[in-house]
Amino acid sequence: MHKSATLPSATIGWKAAAGPMLTLMPGQLHFGKNIILKTLLGSCVALTLWHPHKHIGGMCHYLLPCRTRRPGEPLDGRFGDEAVETLVNALERAGTQSKDYIVHLYGGADTMPDGMNLKFNVGERNIEQAWQLIDKHGFQLDGVDVGDYVPRSVSLELPSGLVQIKRGGTPPAGVKKP
């Protein structure tokens, strides 16, 4: 049985390639099985979840760590705390617990040029939020590639749990490596 969790705001612009592949854009997430999930990250963060016995899982791609949500306002996948809450709700509906999932954490690059007078440290804040969420939910952390100055491409094959990461070769224009 295929279970899928999406957010109303996260369904806009979803593009699936031919075959069982789904490319997640910023603010989007997916939970299910028998699909390959892919995304491209800069300062955003992706968490991949995989249940090694049931071969189900998901991925979220969030832009910002959190927001102040008004009562009754729906969850929004653009924010880390809300994206992970949606994934946790989906895995609980699937009859599983977060502690049984293997998690990988990617992204959070510093993509702002060094010459900028104002830096928001979005990537760094996204990474910190991810660490807190992993601890809060008791996920089993297995792979991490965060920070630095390069974009990343991430894929998760839900049938096997294989996670692949490709790092961009050069930092964005104006960004200097230390």
MDTraj code that builds the backbone (N, CA, C; nanometers):
import mdtraj as md
import numpy as np

residues = "MET HIS LYS SER ALA THR LEU PRO SER ALA THR ILE GLY TRP LYS ALA ALA ALA GLY PRO MET LEU THR LEU MET PRO GLY GLN LEU HIS PHE GLY LYS ASN ILE ILE LEU LYS THR LEU LEU GLY SER CYS VAL ALA LEU THR LEU TRP HIS PRO HIS LYS HIS ILE GLY GLY MET CYS HIS TYR LEU LEU PRO CYS ARG THR ARG ARG PRO GLY GLU PRO LEU ASP GLY ARG PHE GLY ASP GLU ALA VAL GLU THR LEU VAL ASN ALA LEU GLU ARG ALA GLY THR GLN SER LYS ASP TYR ILE VAL HIS LEU TYR GLY GLY ALA ASP THR MET PRO ASP GLY MET ASN LEU LYS PHE ASN VAL GLY GLU ARG ASN ILE GLU GLN ALA TRP GLN LEU ILE ASP LYS HIS GLY PHE GLN LEU ASP GLY VAL ASP VAL GLY ASP TYR VAL PRO ARG SER VAL SER LEU GLU LEU PRO SER GLY LEU VAL GLN ILE LYS ARG GLY GLY THR PRO PRO ALA GLY VAL LYS LYS PRO".split()
xyz = np.array([
    [0.0841, -0.1178, 0.0000],
    [0.0000, 0.0000, 0.0000],
    [0.0879, 0.1231, 0.0000],
    [0.0579, 0.2176, -0.0837],
    [0.1375, 0.3391, -0.0968],
    [0.0759, 0.4493, -0.0119],
    [0.1543, 0.5023, 0.0789],
    [0.1088, 0.6148, 0.1587],
    [0.1907, 0.7357, 0.1172],
    [0.1273, 0.8477, 0.1004],
    [0.1970, 0.9679, 0.0591],
    [0.1523, 1.0838, 0.1456],
    [0.2478, 1.1658, 0.1841],
    [0.2163, 1.2846, 0.2616],
    [0.2658, 1.4049, 0.1850],
    [0.1764, 1.4956, 0.1568],
    [0.2166, 1.6193, 0.0923],
    [0.1450, 1.7328, 0.1616],
    [0.1982, 1.8494, 0.1454],
    [0.1377, 1.9692, 0.2008],
    [0.0681, 2.0436, 0.0884],
    [-0.0409, 2.1111, 0.1164],
    [-0.1057, 2.1864, 0.0095],
    [-0.0081, 2.2810, -0.0606],
    [0.0744, 2.3512, 0.0156],
    [0.1689, 2.4443, -0.0453],
    [0.2844, 2.3720, -0.1117],
    [0.3036, 2.2435, -0.0788],
    [0.4171, 2.1691, -0.1313],
    [0.3842, 2.0947, -0.2597],
    [0.2608, 2.0993, -0.3034],
    [0.2254, 2.0235, -0.4225],
    [0.2387, 2.1056, -0.5498],
    [0.2538, 2.2331, -0.5395],
    [0.2636, 2.3183, -0.6571],
    [0.3973, 2.2953, -0.7253],
    [0.3945, 2.2671, -0.8519],
    [0.5166, 2.2556, -0.9296],
    [0.5874, 2.1223, -0.9186],
    [0.5260, 2.0207, -0.8631],
    [0.5908, 1.8895, -0.8562],
    [0.6056, 1.8370, -0.9966],
    [0.7220, 1.7868, -1.0295],
    [0.7487, 1.7299, -1.1607],
    [0.8026, 1.5888, -1.1419],
    [0.7421, 1.4946, -1.2025],
    [0.7909, 1.3571, -1.1978],
    [0.8490, 1.3220, -1.3333],
    [0.9683, 1.2676, -1.3338],
    [1.0305, 1.2223, -1.4578],
    [0.9613, 1.0945, -1.5029],
    [0.9925, 1.0516, -1.6248],
    [0.9378, 0.9250, -1.6730],
    [0.9832, 0.8146, -1.5798],
    [0.8928, 0.7290, -1.5399],
    [0.9280, 0.6240, -1.4452],
    [0.9058, 0.6709, -1.3029],
    [0.9460, 0.5872, -1.2086],
    [0.9172, 0.6171, -1.0680],
    [1.0199, 0.7120, -1.0049],
    [1.0248, 0.8369, -1.0530],
    [1.1177, 0.9347, -0.9987],
    [1.0434, 1.0650, -0.9724],
    [1.0775, 1.1291, -0.8619],
    [1.0154, 1.2553, -0.8266],
    [1.1249, 1.3526, -0.7857],
    [1.1263, 1.4680, -0.8490],
    [1.2219, 1.5726, -0.8145],
    [1.1534, 1.6714, -0.7221],
    [1.2084, 1.6860, -0.6020],
    [1.1511, 1.7781, -0.5036],
    [1.2104, 1.9169, -0.5213],
    [1.1247, 2.0140, -0.5251],
    [1.1653, 2.1537, -0.5299],
    [1.1631, 2.2073, -0.3869],
    [1.2212, 2.3261, -0.3631],
    [1.2197, 2.3827, -0.2277],
    [1.0773, 2.3909, -0.1717],
    [1.0637, 2.3451, -0.0475],
    [0.9345, 2.3472, 0.0199],
    [0.8521, 2.2223, -0.0016],
    [0.9051, 2.1258, -0.0746],
    [0.8301, 2.0049, -0.1046],
    [0.8842, 1.8853, -0.0271],
    [0.7983, 1.7846, -0.0112],
    [0.8372, 1.6613, 0.0554],
    [0.7540, 1.5487, -0.0006],
    [0.8025, 1.4260, 0.0259],
    [0.7283, 1.3078, -0.0164],
    [0.7591, 1.1951, 0.0809],
    [0.6573, 1.1149, 0.1114],
    [0.6733, 0.9939, 0.1920],
    [0.6010, 0.8825, 0.1193],
    [0.6666, 0.7679, 0.1051],
    [0.6027, 0.6557, 0.0371],
    [0.7014, 0.5430, 0.0148],
    [0.6856, 0.4725, -0.0990],
    [0.7770, 0.3642, -0.1340],
    [0.7816, 0.3504, -0.2850],
    [0.8754, 0.2667, -0.3314],
    [0.8885, 0.2344, -0.4736],
    [0.9049, 0.3554, -0.5636],
    [0.9866, 0.4501, -0.5203],
    [1.0111, 0.5699, -0.5994],
    [1.1527, 0.6173, -0.5701],
    [1.2086, 0.6920, -0.6613],
    [1.3374, 0.7573, -0.6387],
    [1.3097, 0.9053, -0.6204],
    [1.3603, 0.9613, -0.5120],
    [1.3433, 1.1028, -0.4822],
    [1.4747, 1.1746, -0.5080],
    [1.4665, 1.2915, -0.5696],
    [1.5868, 1.3708, -0.5983],
    [1.5611, 1.5160, -0.5636],
    [1.6706, 1.5864, -0.5316],
    [1.6604, 1.7298, -0.5100],
    [1.7972, 1.7938, -0.5267],
    [1.7989, 1.9249, -0.5433],
    [1.9205, 2.0042, -0.5558],
    [1.9196, 2.1088, -0.4455],
    [2.0308, 2.1187, -0.3718],
    [2.0373, 2.2050, -0.2536],
    [2.1459, 2.3110, -0.2637],
    [2.1168, 2.4274, -0.2082],
    [2.2160, 2.5313, -0.1820],
    [2.2160, 2.5509, -0.0310],
    [2.1556, 2.6606, 0.0144],
    [2.1450, 2.6849, 0.1589],
    [2.0312, 2.6048, 0.2219],
    [1.9439, 2.5490, 0.1386],
    [1.8355, 2.4641, 0.1886],
    [1.8927, 2.3345, 0.2455],
    [1.8098, 2.2645, 0.3195],
    [1.8496, 2.1372, 0.3794],
    [1.7514, 2.0291, 0.3361],
    [1.8044, 1.9096, 0.3140],
    [1.7213, 1.7922, 0.2878],
    [1.7495, 1.6876, 0.3941],
    [1.6428, 1.6290, 0.4443],
    [1.6518, 1.5120, 0.5307],
    [1.5925, 1.3957, 0.4529],
    [1.6645, 1.2838, 0.4512],
    [1.6100, 1.1621, 0.3921],
    [1.5800, 1.0655, 0.5054],
    [1.4673, 0.9959, 0.4954],
    [1.4267, 0.8973, 0.5958],
    [1.4049, 0.7647, 0.5252],
    [1.4538, 0.6555, 0.5853],
    [1.4311, 0.5239, 0.5255],
    [1.4161, 0.4196, 0.6350],
    [1.3133, 0.3378, 0.6214],
    [1.2874, 0.2287, 0.7149],
    [1.3468, 0.1016, 0.6540],
    [1.4549, 0.0474, 0.7143],
    [1.5268, -0.0639, 0.6511],
    [1.4499, -0.1958, 0.6430],
    [1.3451, -0.2137, 0.7210],
    [1.2692, -0.3386, 0.7163],
    [1.1454, -0.3271, 0.6280],
    [1.0826, -0.2105, 0.6273],
    [0.9604, -0.1916, 0.5489],
    [0.9869, -0.1295, 0.4126],
    [1.1073, -0.0793, 0.3910],
    [1.1462, -0.0192, 0.2633],
    [1.0538, 0.0958, 0.2240],
    [1.0212, 0.1783, 0.3228],
    [0.9448, 0.3007, 0.2996],
    [1.0262, 0.4171, 0.3534],
    [0.9908, 0.5358, 0.3138],
    [1.0623, 0.6523, 0.3641],
    [1.0229, 0.7766, 0.2902],
    [1.1088, 0.8760, 0.3004],
    [1.0773, 1.0023, 0.2368],
    [1.1920, 1.0993, 0.2415],
    [1.1619, 1.2165, 0.1898],
    [1.2588, 1.3250, 0.1874],
    [1.1834, 1.4560, 0.1981],
    [1.2446, 1.5519, 0.2666],
    [1.1931, 1.6887, 0.2648],
    [1.3057, 1.7813, 0.2216],
    [1.2684, 1.8923, 0.1620],
    [1.3622, 1.9949, 0.1155],
    [1.3085, 2.1274, 0.1675],
    [1.3689, 2.1751, 0.2779],
    [1.3170, 2.2993, 0.3359],
    [1.4108, 2.4171, 0.3179],
    [1.3510, 2.5372, 0.3146],
    [1.4227, 2.6610, 0.2867],
    [1.4677, 2.7342, 0.4122],
    [1.3828, 2.7323, 0.5146],
    [1.4070, 2.8085, 0.6378],
    [1.3825, 2.7178, 0.7578],
    [1.4481, 2.7465, 0.8703],
    [1.4361, 2.6567, 0.9851],
    [1.2960, 2.6498, 1.0465],
    [1.2303, 2.7657, 1.0618],
    [1.0999, 2.7666, 1.1288],
    [1.0324, 2.9011, 1.1075],
    [0.9117, 2.9102, 1.1567],
    [0.8355, 3.0355, 1.1548],
    [0.7407, 3.0337, 1.2726],
    [0.6802, 3.1465, 1.2996],
    [0.5741, 3.1523, 1.3987],
    [0.4445, 3.1254, 1.3239],
    [0.3837, 3.0116, 1.3550],
    [0.2617, 2.9695, 1.2855],
    [0.1412, 3.0066, 1.3695],
    [0.0434, 3.0673, 1.3059],
    [-0.0810, 3.1037, 1.3757],
    [-0.1642, 2.9791, 1.4009],
    [-0.2423, 2.9789, 1.5074],
    [-0.3290, 2.8633, 1.5353],
    [-0.4185, 2.8329, 1.4153],
    [-0.4265, 2.7051, 1.3805],
    [-0.5115, 2.6618, 1.2710],
    [-0.4485, 2.6744, 1.1337],
    [-0.3341, 2.7401, 1.1258],
    [-0.2673, 2.7546, 0.9969],
    [-0.2049, 2.6208, 0.9570],
    [-0.2192, 2.5790, 0.8301],
    [-0.1659, 2.4481, 0.7900],
    [-0.0136, 2.4451, 0.7924],
    [0.0392, 2.3236, 0.8056],
    [0.1844, 2.3046, 0.8012],
    [0.2358, 2.3426, 0.6629],
    [0.3581, 2.3936, 0.6585],
    [0.4167, 2.4413, 0.5336],
    [0.5558, 2.3802, 0.5190],
    [0.5792, 2.3072, 0.4113],
    [0.7047, 2.2375, 0.3875],
    [0.8244, 2.3272, 0.3646],
    [0.8043, 2.4566, 0.3539],
    [0.9177, 2.5474, 0.3380],
    [0.9967, 2.5636, 0.4671],
    [0.9368, 2.5226, 0.5793],
    [0.9990, 2.5410, 0.7107],
    [1.0356, 2.4052, 0.7693],
    [1.1593, 2.3930, 0.8189],
    [1.2124, 2.2655, 0.8643],
    [1.1280, 2.1953, 0.9679],
    [1.0872, 2.2682, 1.0715],
    [1.0098, 2.2043, 1.1781],
    [0.8773, 2.1505, 1.1259],
    [0.8137, 2.2231, 1.0339],
    [0.6844, 2.1818, 0.9821],
    [0.6981, 2.0690, 0.8787],
    [0.8036, 2.0726, 0.7983],
    [0.8279, 1.9662, 0.7013],
    [0.8533, 1.8341, 0.7733],
    [0.9370, 1.8363, 0.8763],
    [0.9675, 1.7137, 0.9500],
    [0.8454, 1.6656, 1.0279],
    [0.7679, 1.7588, 1.0825],
    [0.6447, 1.7187, 1.1514],
    [0.5511, 1.6459, 1.0554],
    [0.5414, 1.6932, 0.9330],
    [0.4566, 1.6282, 0.8332],
    [0.5082, 1.4881, 0.8014],
    [0.6408, 1.4728, 0.7863],
    [0.6977, 1.3405, 0.7619],
    [0.6732, 1.2470, 0.8799],
    [0.6895, 1.2982, 1.0017],
    [0.6659, 1.2156, 1.1215],
    [0.5197, 1.1730, 1.1274],
    [0.4276, 1.2628, 1.0958],
    [0.2854, 1.2265, 1.0921],
    [0.2619, 1.1143, 0.9908],
    [0.3269, 1.1231, 0.8740],
    [0.3096, 1.0219, 0.7699],
    [0.3670, 0.8872, 0.8127],
    [0.4833, 0.8879, 0.8749],
    [0.5423, 0.7592, 0.9145],
    [0.4641, 0.6966, 1.0290],
    [0.4030, 0.7776, 1.1137],
    [0.3167, 0.7222, 1.2188],
    [0.1893, 0.6636, 1.1588],
    [0.1330, 0.7295, 1.0568],
    [0.0156, 0.6743, 0.9880],
    [0.0497, 0.5422, 0.9193],
    [0.1770, 0.5250, 0.8841],
    [0.2221, 0.4000, 0.8220],
    [0.2497, 0.2926, 0.9269],
    [0.2224, 0.3226, 1.0540],
    [0.2403, 0.2256, 1.1611],
    [0.3846, 0.2072, 1.2051],
    [0.4670, 0.3095, 1.1836],
    [0.6079, 0.3018, 1.2214],
    [0.6427, 0.4138, 1.3186],
    [0.7638, 0.4053, 1.3735],
    [0.8118, 0.5059, 1.4681],
    [0.9385, 0.5708, 1.4136],
    [0.9594, 0.6960, 1.4460],
    [1.0746, 0.7695, 1.3943],
    [1.2069, 0.7047, 1.4334],
    [1.2146, 0.6415, 1.5491],
    [1.3406, 0.5800, 1.5940],
    [1.3846, 0.4645, 1.5039],
    [1.2933, 0.4126, 1.4212],
    [1.3247, 0.3010, 1.3327],
    [1.3770, 0.3454, 1.1963],
    [1.3871, 0.4763, 1.1743],
    [1.4284, 0.5292, 1.0450],
    [1.5745, 0.5708, 1.0441],
    [1.6408, 0.5363, 0.9350],
    [1.7772, 0.5819, 0.9101],
    [1.7660, 0.7159, 0.8378],
    [1.8388, 0.8151, 0.8888],
    [1.8278, 0.9514, 0.8374],
    [1.9625, 0.9987, 0.7844],
    [1.9555, 1.0732, 0.6756],
    [2.0720, 1.1424, 0.6209],
    [2.0388, 1.2912, 0.6180],
    [2.1399, 1.3738, 0.6383],
    [2.1243, 1.5188, 0.6436],
    [2.2204, 1.5828, 0.5446],
    [2.1668, 1.6668, 0.4553],
    [2.2480, 1.7303, 0.3523],
    [2.2086, 1.8754, 0.3318],
    [2.3053, 1.9547, 0.2853],
    [2.2787, 2.0922, 0.2446],
    [2.3318, 2.1950, 0.3415],
    [2.2658, 2.3090, 0.3435],
    [2.3044, 2.4169, 0.4334],
    [2.4297, 2.4904, 0.3900],
    [2.4548, 2.4977, 0.2593],
    [2.5737, 2.5675, 0.2097],
    [2.5617, 2.7176, 0.2334],
    [2.6757, 2.7820, 0.2471],
    [2.6819, 2.9280, 0.2548],
    [2.6905, 2.9777, 0.1113],
    [2.5801, 3.0297, 0.0605],
    [2.5753, 3.0706, -0.0801],
    [2.5806, 3.2220, -0.0991],
    [2.6023, 3.2954, 0.0089],
    [2.6091, 3.4414, -0.0018],
    [2.7539, 3.4848, -0.0259],
    [2.7762, 3.5746, -0.1202],
    [2.9121, 3.6227, -0.1457],
    [2.9731, 3.6872, -0.0211],
    [3.1060, 3.6714, -0.0066],
    [3.1755, 3.7277, 0.1094],
    [3.1658, 3.8786, 0.1158],
    [3.1501, 3.9462, 0.0034],
    [3.1445, 4.0915, 0.0008],
    [3.0141, 4.1492, 0.0528],
    [2.9160, 4.0660, 0.0792],
    [2.7870, 4.1149, 0.1279],
    [2.8035, 4.1667, 0.2707],
    [2.7507, 4.2843, 0.2970],
    [2.7580, 4.3412, 0.4321],
    [2.6605, 4.2734, 0.5269],
    [2.5549, 4.2194, 0.4720],
    [2.4510, 4.1577, 0.5531],
    [2.4433, 4.0100, 0.5183],
    [2.4678, 3.9237, 0.6160],
    [2.4577, 3.7793, 0.5940],
    [2.3503, 3.7252, 0.6875],
    [2.2660, 3.6404, 0.6340],
    [2.1564, 3.5859, 0.7125],
    [2.1888, 3.4485, 0.7708],
    [2.2990, 3.3869, 0.7265],
    [2.3400, 3.2551, 0.7758],
    [2.2267, 3.1534, 0.7661],
    [2.1524, 3.1572, 0.6572],
    [2.0379, 3.0679, 0.6405],
    [2.0825, 2.9224, 0.6440],
    [2.1878, 2.8898, 0.5704],
    [2.2355, 2.7518, 0.5685],
    [2.2723, 2.7024, 0.7070],
    [2.3448, 2.7832, 0.7809],
    [2.3855, 2.7464, 0.9171],
    [2.2645, 2.7268, 1.0081],
    [2.1667, 2.8163, 0.9970],
    [2.0453, 2.8051, 1.0793],
    [1.9644, 2.6816, 1.0405],
    [1.9597, 2.6491, 0.9111],
    [1.8891, 2.5291, 0.8658],
    [1.9542, 2.4028, 0.9208],
    [2.0867, 2.4002, 0.9223],
    [2.1593, 2.2846, 0.9760],
    [2.1295, 2.2682, 1.1248],
    [2.1353, 2.3768, 1.1995],
    [2.1070, 2.3705, 1.3445],
    [1.9668, 2.3167, 1.3703],
    [1.8704, 2.3627, 1.2923],
    [1.7330, 2.3135, 1.3077],
    [1.7272, 2.1636, 1.2805],
    [1.7973, 2.1185, 1.1773],
    [1.7970, 1.9753, 1.1437],
    [1.8534, 1.8926, 1.2587],
    [1.9649, 1.9361, 1.3181],
    [2.0224, 1.8623, 1.4324],
    [1.9195, 1.8506, 1.5445],
    [1.8508, 1.9607, 1.5741],
    [1.7502, 1.9596, 1.6813],
    [1.6359, 1.8635, 1.6489],
    [1.5908, 1.8627, 1.5242],
    [1.4796, 1.7761, 1.4845],
    [1.5191, 1.6286, 1.4868],
    [1.6409, 1.5989, 1.4461],
    [1.6905, 1.4606, 1.4502],
    [1.6933, 1.4112, 1.5945],
    [1.7449, 1.4951, 1.6841],
    [1.7482, 1.4583, 1.8269],
    [1.6076, 1.4450, 1.8847],
    [1.5228, 1.5421, 1.8540],
    [1.3866, 1.5436, 1.9079],
    [1.3090, 1.4165, 1.8718],
    [1.3233, 1.3712, 1.7482],
    [1.2445, 1.2575, 1.7010],
    [1.3155, 1.1237, 1.7148],
    [1.4420, 1.1243, 1.7537],
    [1.5144, 1.0004, 1.7777],
    [1.5510, 0.9217, 1.6528],
    [1.5674, 0.9903, 1.5412],
    [1.6088, 0.9244, 1.4181],
    [1.7500, 0.8679, 1.4325],
    [1.7817, 0.7651, 1.3539],
    [1.9161, 0.7067, 1.3494],
    [1.9955, 0.7784, 1.2395],
    [2.0860, 0.8649, 1.2780],
    [2.1641, 0.9413, 1.1810],
    [2.2725, 0.8531, 1.1202],
    [2.2769, 0.8484, 0.9863],
    [2.3715, 0.7612, 0.9178],
    [2.4656, 0.8371, 0.8250],
    [2.4229, 0.9469, 0.7677],
    [2.5073, 1.0206, 0.6741],
    [2.4850, 1.1698, 0.6854],
    [2.5953, 1.2459, 0.6749],
    [2.5883, 1.3910, 0.6871],
    [2.6866, 1.4542, 0.5889],
    [2.6411, 1.5552, 0.5172],
    [2.7285, 1.6396, 0.4362],
    [2.6632, 1.7772, 0.4353],
    [2.7090, 1.8646, 0.5247],
    [2.6464, 1.9952, 0.5421],
    [2.7511, 2.1061, 0.5407],
    [2.7016, 2.2288, 0.5226],
    [2.7874, 2.3461, 0.5265],
    [2.8667, 2.3626, 0.3984],
    [2.9868, 2.4199, 0.4118],
    [3.0760, 2.4456, 0.2993],
    [3.0134, 2.5519, 0.2086],
    [3.0602, 2.5589, 0.0845],
    [3.0174, 2.6644, -0.0058],
    [2.9646, 2.6113, -0.1386],
    [2.9343, 2.4833, -0.1456],
    [2.8979, 2.4238, -0.2741],
    [2.7567, 2.3653, -0.2711],
    [2.6892, 2.3690, -0.3853],
    [2.5577, 2.3039, -0.3934],
    [2.5730, 2.1529, -0.3922],
    [2.4634, 2.0850, -0.3640],
    [2.4616, 1.9394, -0.3599],
    [2.3382, 1.8874, -0.4320],
    [2.3551, 1.7736, -0.4955],
    [2.2439, 1.6996, -0.5539],
    [2.2288, 1.5724, -0.4707],
    [2.1065, 1.5428, -0.4282],
    [2.0806, 1.4289, -0.3401],
    [1.9719, 1.3422, -0.4026],
    [1.9915, 1.2100, -0.3937],
    [1.8858, 1.1188, -0.4360],
    [1.8700, 1.0085, -0.3323],
    [1.7481, 0.9606, -0.3176],
    [1.7136, 0.8509, -0.2277],
    [1.6306, 0.7512, -0.3062],
    [1.6803, 0.6265, -0.3133],
    [1.6049, 0.5185, -0.3770],
    [1.5283, 0.4463, -0.2672],
    [1.3981, 0.4661, -0.2621],
    [1.3194, 0.4080, -0.1539],
    [1.3158, 0.2551, -0.1532],
    [1.3184, 0.1870, -0.2678],
    [1.3199, 0.0409, -0.2585],
    [1.4430, -0.0144, -0.1847],
    [1.5595, 0.0506, -0.2026],
    [1.6836, -0.0024, -0.1443],
    [1.7380, 0.0802, -0.0290],
    [1.6964, 0.2055, -0.0168],
    [1.7507, 0.2946, 0.0844],
    [1.8802, 0.3613, 0.0433],
    [1.9255, 0.3383, -0.0795],
    [2.0502, 0.3965, -0.1274],
    [2.0368, 0.5482, -0.1390],
    [2.1285, 0.6183, -0.0719],
    [2.1334, 0.7638, -0.0802],
    [2.2618, 0.8004, -0.1537],
    [2.2492, 0.8875, -0.2527],
    [2.3660, 0.9339, -0.3265],
    [2.3728, 1.0847, -0.3186],
    [2.4946, 1.1346, -0.3053],
    [2.5176, 1.2784, -0.2976],
    [2.6249, 1.3158, -0.3986],
    [2.6014, 1.4247, -0.4692],
    [2.7017, 1.4808, -0.5591],
    [2.7208, 1.6262, -0.5178],
    [2.8456, 1.6635, -0.4997],
    [2.8781, 1.8007, -0.4609],
    [2.9139, 1.8811, -0.5842],
    [2.8692, 2.0081, -0.5858],
    [2.9086, 2.0984, -0.6922],
    [3.0579, 2.1264, -0.6844],
    [3.1201, 2.1592, -0.7968],
    [3.2647, 2.1748, -0.7996],
    [3.3172, 2.3093, -0.7549],
    [3.2425, 2.4151, -0.7762],
    [3.2937, 2.5470, -0.7411],
    [3.1906, 2.6230, -0.6621],
    [3.2369, 2.7097, -0.5709],
    [3.1416, 2.7901, -0.4965],
    [3.0757, 2.8932, -0.5872],
    [2.9600, 2.9444, -0.5468],
    [2.8940, 3.0486, -0.6255],
    [2.9850, 3.1716, -0.6417],
    [2.9609, 3.2523, -0.7430],
    [3.0413, 3.3709, -0.7697],
    [3.0480, 3.4606, -0.6461],
    [3.1655, 3.5068, -0.6141],
    [3.1840, 3.5965, -0.5011],
    [3.2048, 3.5283, -0.3682],
    [3.1897, 3.3971, -0.3624],
    [3.2084, 3.3243, -0.2376],
    [3.3492, 3.2659, -0.2394],
    [3.4258, 3.2954, -0.1365],
    [3.5629, 3.2457, -0.1271],
    [3.5722, 3.1392, -0.0201],
    [3.6413, 3.0314, -0.0528],
    [3.6649, 2.9271, 0.0479],
    [3.7683, 2.9778, 0.1468],
    [3.7550, 2.9388, 0.2747],
    [3.8531, 2.9847, 0.3739],
    [3.9906, 2.9257, 0.3486],
])
top = md.Topology()
chain = top.add_chain()
for i, resn in enumerate(residues, 1):
    res = top.add_residue(resn, chain, resSeq=i)
    for name in ("N", "CA", "C"):
        top.add_atom(name, md.element.get_by_symbol(name[0]), res)
traj = md.Trajectory(xyz[None], top)
